[in-house]
Amino acid sequence: MLTCKDFLRELSDYLDASLDAHLRAKLEEHISECPNCWVIADTTRKTIQIYKGMEPYPVPADVQERLMAALERKMADKRG
C-alpha cells in the first residue's frame, strides 16, 4: 500500500503519464481512497492546464538578478 508521501514523490511523473502501468495503477488506487491526495492531484492537474494556456510572461530583470543572487548564496552555503 502506498503512503501519501509515496504519492507525492511520484506526482509529477503521474501527471506526465510517464509511469509504468503497475505503479500508475497503485497511485490511482491510492487517490481513489485518499481524498487529500485526490485534491492535490486534481488541483495540480488543473493548475498545469491553466498555465499551459497562458502566454509566457518575462521575469523583470531586477527580480531575475535577485533570484540568481539568492541561488548563488544558497549554492555557496551548501558547498561551504
C-alpha positions as a Markdown table, in Angstrom:
| # | Residue | x | y | z |
|---|---|---|---|---|
| 1 | Met | 0.0 | 0.0 | 0.0 |
| 2 | Leu | 1.4 | 3.4 | -1.0 |
| 3 | Thr | 1.5 | 6.2 | 1.5 |
| 4 | Cys | 0.7 | 9.9 | 0.8 |
| 5 | Lys | 4.4 | 10.6 | 0.9 |
| 6 | Asp | 5.0 | 7.9 | -1.8 |
| 7 | Phe | 2.2 | 9.5 | -3.9 |
| 8 | Leu | 3.6 | 13.0 | -3.6 |
| 9 | Arg | 7.1 | 11.7 | -4.6 |
| 10 | Glu | 5.5 | 10.3 | -7.9 |
| 11 | Leu | 3.0 | 13.1 | -8.5 |
| 12 | Ser | 5.0 | 14.8 | -11.3 |
| 13 | Asp | 5.5 | 11.6 | -13.3 |
| 14 | Tyr | 1.9 | 10.6 | -12.6 |
| 15 | Leu | 0.6 | 13.8 | -14.1 |
| 16 | Asp | 3.0 | 13.5 | -17.0 |
| 17 | Ala | 1.8 | 9.9 | -17.6 |
| 18 | Ser | 5.4 | 8.7 | -17.6 |
| 19 | Leu | 5.0 | 5.8 | -15.2 |
| 20 | Asp | 4.8 | 2.1 | -15.8 |
| 21 | Ala | 1.3 | 0.7 | -15.7 |
| 22 | His | 1.7 | -1.1 | -12.4 |
| 23 | Leu | 2.9 | 2.0 | -10.4 |
| 24 | Arg | 0.2 | 4.1 | -12.1 |
| 25 | Ala | -2.5 | 1.6 | -11.0 |
| 26 | Lys | -1.2 | 1.8 | -7.4 |
| 27 | Leu | -1.2 | 5.6 | -7.4 |
| 28 | Glu | -4.7 | 5.6 | -8.9 |
| 29 | Glu | -5.8 | 3.2 | -6.2 |
| 30 | His | -4.3 | 5.4 | -3.5 |
| 31 | Ile | -6.1 | 8.6 | -4.7 |
| 32 | Ser | -9.4 | 6.7 | -5.0 |
| 33 | Glu | -9.1 | 6.0 | -1.3 |
| 34 | Cys | -7.3 | 9.2 | -0.1 |
| 35 | Pro | -9.3 | 12.4 | -0.5 |
| 36 | Asn | -6.3 | 14.6 | 0.4 |
| 37 | Cys | -4.1 | 13.2 | -2.4 |
| 38 | Trp | -7.0 | 13.3 | -4.8 |
| 39 | Val | -7.4 | 17.0 | -4.2 |
| 40 | Ile | -3.7 | 17.6 | -4.6 |
| 41 | Ala | -3.6 | 15.7 | -7.9 |
| 42 | Asp | -6.8 | 17.3 | -9.2 |
| 43 | Thr | -5.7 | 20.9 | -8.2 |
| 44 | Thr | -2.2 | 20.4 | -9.7 |
| 45 | Arg | -3.6 | 19.0 | -12.9 |
| 46 | Lys | -6.0 | 21.9 | -13.3 |
| 47 | Thr | -3.2 | 24.4 | -12.5 |
| 48 | Ile | -1.0 | 23.0 | -15.2 |
| 49 | Gln | -3.8 | 23.2 | -17.7 |
| 50 | Ile | -4.4 | 26.8 | -16.9 |
| 51 | Tyr | -0.7 | 27.7 | -17.2 |
| 52 | Lys | -0.3 | 25.8 | -20.4 |
| 53 | Gly | -2.9 | 28.1 | -22.0 |
| 54 | Met | -1.2 | 31.3 | -20.9 |
| 55 | Glu | 1.4 | 33.4 | -22.8 |
| 56 | Pro | 4.8 | 33.4 | -21.2 |
| 57 | Tyr | 5.4 | 36.5 | -19.0 |
| 58 | Pro | 9.0 | 37.6 | -18.8 |
| 59 | Val | 10.6 | 37.9 | -15.4 |
| 60 | Pro | 11.6 | 41.5 | -14.7 |
| 61 | Ala | 15.4 | 42.0 | -14.7 |
| 62 | Asp | 15.6 | 43.1 | -11.1 |
| 63 | Val | 13.7 | 40.1 | -9.9 |
| 64 | Gln | 15.8 | 37.8 | -12.0 |
| 65 | Glu | 19.0 | 39.3 | -10.6 |
| 66 | Arg | 17.8 | 38.9 | -7.0 |
| 67 | Leu | 16.7 | 35.3 | -7.7 |
| 68 | Met | 20.1 | 34.4 | -9.2 |
| 69 | Ala | 22.0 | 36.1 | -6.3 |
| 70 | Ala | 19.8 | 34.1 | -3.8 |
| 71 | Leu | 20.5 | 30.9 | -5.7 |
| 72 | Glu | 24.2 | 31.6 | -5.8 |
| 73 | Arg | 24.3 | 32.2 | -2.0 |
| 74 | Lys | 22.3 | 29.0 | -1.4 |
| 75 | Met | 24.7 | 27.0 | -3.5 |
| 76 | Ala | 27.7 | 28.6 | -1.8 |
| 77 | Asp | 26.2 | 27.7 | 1.6 |
| 78 | Lys | 25.8 | 24.1 | 0.6 |
| 79 | Arg | 29.5 | 23.9 | -0.7 |
| 80 | Gly | 30.9 | 25.7 | 2.4 |
